Amino acid sequence: MINIPDTLMTTDGYTPHKFINGFVEHWEDLRDEWPAASLFKEEGHIKPRKHGQRPHLRMFMCYAPFPDSPYFDRYKIHRYQLSETWDYFVDKIFNSKEYSDWIKETLEIPGNNFKYRFDWHLTKWGQDVSPHVDSTTKYGSHLIYFMPEGWNDECGGNTIFYKGKLVENMNPEPTDFAHKQQYINTGNTSLLFKNSPEGWHGVTEVNTELNRQIFNVVILKDER
């Protein structure tokens, strides 16, 4: 159900990343069976972000087959709440040695001390994600785009990387960087990126009444 690409990543001064076409087999089936909105809960308005960054407003749910930070408890779902197609896809990602070997090699993870959390995001019209660096508990993220039918390049919601921060504060805005690079999110595309101290990234504003739909394989450090 997945097509593993090569391990070559792009840097050019940005956090290491890889844009991928055609990663998911049966992509349209998964998009058409996107989880029901009733499973999602609003995120971003409860806990202030560190360094005073603007809140990252979105609808969110997640699945993790291990104890995690209590923060995620209210967002967690059970596998049985997913459609059969999504349950199979999650199982494939979770148990695929080919996928885990690719993640380990591409992100240069030492040993096998990593684990996955699976996140689903819904981002609505007018919302964006301000520039930030991910928590040090992450090795990286694999964003898989499932934009609804009718989504096009004018809809926004692109993943964007930044470099050349022009200010010292840790809550910069997009205009506080000298350079940026963004990627399309239409069709069967995905983006793997490595977490790094200078791995500034965000999401451009959504400009449509359609919801931005993202499935994120979060690659976490496993200290169990």
C-alpha positions as CSV (number, residue, x, y, z in Angstrom):
1,M,0.0,0.0,0.0
2,I,3.1,2.2,0.0
3,N,5.9,2.9,-2.5
4,I,9.2,3.5,-0.8
5,P,11.4,6.2,-2.6
6,D,15.2,6.6,-2.4
7,T,16.8,8.1,0.7
8,L,18.3,11.3,-0.9
9,M,17.2,14.4,0.9
10,T,17.3,18.1,-0.1
11,T,18.9,20.6,2.2
12,D,20.1,23.9,0.6
13,G,20.4,25.4,4.0
14,Y,16.8,24.4,5.0
15,T,16.1,21.5,7.4
16,P,16.7,18.2,5.4
17,H,13.6,17.2,3.6
18,K,12.3,15.1,0.8
19,F,9.2,15.8,-1.4
20,I,7.6,12.6,-2.7
21,N,5.1,11.8,-5.5
22,G,3.0,8.7,-5.5
23,F,3.9,7.3,-2.0
24,V,0.4,5.9,-1.2
25,E,-1.3,3.2,-3.2
26,H,-5.1,3.4,-3.1
27,W,-4.7,7.1,-2.3
28,E,-8.2,8.0,-3.6
29,D,-9.8,5.4,-1.4
30,L,-8.1,6.8,1.7
31,R,-9.1,10.4,0.7
32,D,-12.7,9.4,0.1
33,E,-12.8,7.6,3.5
34,W,-11.2,10.5,5.4
35,P,-12.2,10.1,9.1
36,A,-15.4,11.7,10.2
37,A,-15.2,15.3,11.5
38,S,-16.9,14.1,14.7
39,L,-13.6,12.3,15.7
40,F,-11.6,15.6,15.6
41,K,-11.3,18.1,18.5
42,E,-10.3,21.7,18.3
43,E,-6.6,22.3,19.1
44,G,-4.6,25.5,19.7
45,H,-6.9,27.4,22.0
46,I,-6.1,25.5,25.2
47,K,-2.4,25.6,25.8
48,P,-0.2,28.7,24.9
49,R,2.7,27.8,22.7
50,K,6.2,28.1,24.0
51,H,8.1,31.3,23.2
52,G,4.8,33.2,22.7
53,Q,4.2,32.0,19.1
54,R,0.8,32.4,17.6
55,P,-1.5,29.4,18.4
56,H,-1.6,26.8,15.7
57,L,-5.4,26.5,15.3
58,R,-6.7,23.3,13.7
59,M,-8.9,20.3,14.3
60,F,-6.8,17.3,15.5
61,M,-6.9,13.7,16.4
62,C,-4.2,11.1,16.9
63,Y,-3.5,7.4,17.5
64,A,-0.5,6.0,19.4
65,P,-0.1,2.4,20.6
66,F,1.9,3.5,23.6
67,P,1.7,5.9,26.6
68,D,2.3,9.4,25.5
69,S,2.2,12.9,26.9
70,P,-1.0,13.6,28.8
71,Y,-1.6,16.5,26.4
72,F,-2.6,14.1,23.7
73,D,-5.1,12.1,25.8
74,R,-8.2,14.2,24.8
75,Y,-7.3,13.8,21.1
76,K,-6.6,10.1,21.0
77,I,-8.9,7.7,19.0
78,H,-9.1,3.9,18.9
79,R,-8.2,2.0,15.8
80,Y,-11.7,0.5,15.6
81,Q,-13.0,4.1,14.9
82,L,-11.2,4.1,11.6
83,S,-12.6,2.7,8.4
84,E,-11.2,-0.6,7.3
85,T,-9.1,1.1,4.6
86,W,-7.6,3.5,7.1
87,D,-7.1,0.8,9.7
88,Y,-5.2,-1.3,7.1
89,F,-3.1,1.7,6.1
90,V,-2.1,2.6,9.7
91,D,-1.3,-1.1,10.3
92,K,0.9,-1.2,7.2
93,I,2.9,1.9,8.2
94,F,3.2,0.7,11.8
95,N,4.5,-2.8,10.9
96,S,6.4,-2.3,7.7
97,K,10.0,-3.1,8.0
98,E,10.7,-1.6,4.6
99,Y,9.1,1.7,5.8
100,S,10.9,1.7,9.2
101,D,14.3,0.9,7.5
102,W,13.7,3.8,5.1
103,I,12.8,6.2,7.9
104,K,15.9,5.1,9.9
105,E,18.2,5.5,7.0
106,T,16.8,8.8,5.6
107,L,16.6,10.5,9.0
108,E,19.9,9.0,10.1
109,I,18.4,7.6,13.3
110,P,20.9,5.8,15.5
111,G,19.9,2.3,16.6
112,N,16.2,1.5,16.6
113,N,15.1,3.9,19.3
114,F,12.2,5.5,17.5
115,K,8.4,5.1,17.5
116,Y,5.4,6.5,15.6
117,R,2.4,8.6,16.5
118,F,-0.2,9.0,13.9
119,D,-1.8,12.5,13.6
120,W,-4.7,13.7,11.5
121,H,-5.2,17.5,10.9
122,L,-8.1,19.5,9.6
123,T,-7.2,23.1,8.9
124,K,-10.0,25.6,8.0
125,W,-10.3,28.7,5.9
126,G,-8.1,31.6,7.1
127,Q,-5.9,29.5,9.4
128,D,-2.1,29.1,9.0
129,V,0.8,27.8,11.1
130,S,3.4,30.3,12.1
131,P,7.1,29.6,11.8
132,H,8.3,27.2,14.5
133,V,10.8,24.4,15.3
134,D,9.5,21.1,16.5
135,S,10.1,19.6,19.9
136,T,13.4,17.8,20.5
137,T,11.4,14.7,21.2
138,K,10.9,14.3,17.5
139,Y,13.3,12.9,14.9
140,G,11.0,14.1,12.1
141,S,7.6,14.1,10.4
142,H,6.2,12.5,7.3
143,L,3.3,14.6,6.1
144,I,1.0,12.8,3.7
145,Y,-1.5,15.1,1.9
146,F,-5.1,14.0,1.4
147,M,-6.7,17.3,0.1
148,P,-10.4,16.9,-0.8
149,E,-11.7,16.9,-4.3
150,G,-11.6,20.4,-5.8
151,W,-8.5,21.4,-4.0
152,N,-5.9,23.2,-6.2
153,D,-2.8,25.3,-6.0
154,E,-4.8,28.5,-5.3
155,C,-6.1,27.0,-2.0
156,G,-3.0,27.6,0.0
157,G,-2.2,25.5,3.0
158,N,1.3,24.7,1.7
159,T,4.1,23.4,3.9
160,I,6.8,26.0,4.0
161,F,10.4,26.0,5.1
162,Y,12.4,29.0,6.3
163,K,16.0,30.0,6.6
164,G,18.0,33.1,7.4
165,K,16.2,34.3,10.5
166,L,16.5,38.0,10.7
167,V,15.4,38.4,14.4
168,E,16.7,37.0,17.6
169,N,13.3,36.1,19.2
170,M,11.8,32.6,19.0
171,N,8.4,33.6,17.8
172,P,9.2,35.0,14.4
173,E,6.6,35.7,11.6
174,P,7.1,34.7,8.0
175,T,8.5,38.1,7.1
176,D,11.3,37.6,9.7
177,F,13.2,35.3,7.4
178,A,15.5,36.0,4.4
179,H,14.5,32.9,2.5
180,K,11.6,30.5,2.2
181,Q,10.6,27.4,0.2
182,Q,7.2,25.9,-0.1
183,Y,5.7,22.8,-1.7
184,I,2.5,21.9,-3.4
185,N,0.0,19.7,-1.5
186,T,-2.2,18.6,-4.4
187,G,-2.7,15.0,-5.4
188,N,-0.8,12.0,-4.0
189,T,2.1,13.9,-2.5
190,S,3.9,13.8,0.8
191,L,6.9,15.5,2.5
192,L,9.3,13.9,4.9
193,F,11.5,16.3,6.9
194,K,14.1,15.9,9.6
195,N,13.8,17.9,12.9
196,S,16.8,20.1,13.5
197,P,17.6,23.2,15.7
198,E,17.2,25.4,12.6
199,G,14.3,23.4,11.1
200,W,12.0,26.4,10.9
201,H,8.7,25.5,9.1
202,G,5.1,26.4,9.0
203,V,1.9,26.3,6.8
204,T,0.7,29.1,4.6
205,E,-2.9,30.4,5.1
206,V,-5.8,28.2,3.8
207,N,-7.7,30.2,1.2
208,T,-10.7,28.0,0.6
209,E,-13.8,26.7,2.3
210,L,-12.4,23.2,1.8
211,N,-10.5,21.7,4.7
212,R,-6.8,21.1,4.5
213,Q,-6.5,17.3,5.3
214,I,-3.1,16.0,6.5
215,F,-2.0,12.6,7.8
216,N,1.2,12.9,9.7
217,V,3.5,10.1,10.7
218,V,5.4,11.6,13.7
219,I,8.7,9.9,14.2
220,L,9.5,10.2,18.0
221,K,12.5,9.3,20.1
222,D,11.7,6.1,22.0
223,E,13.1,6.2,25.5
224,R,11.2,3.2,26.8
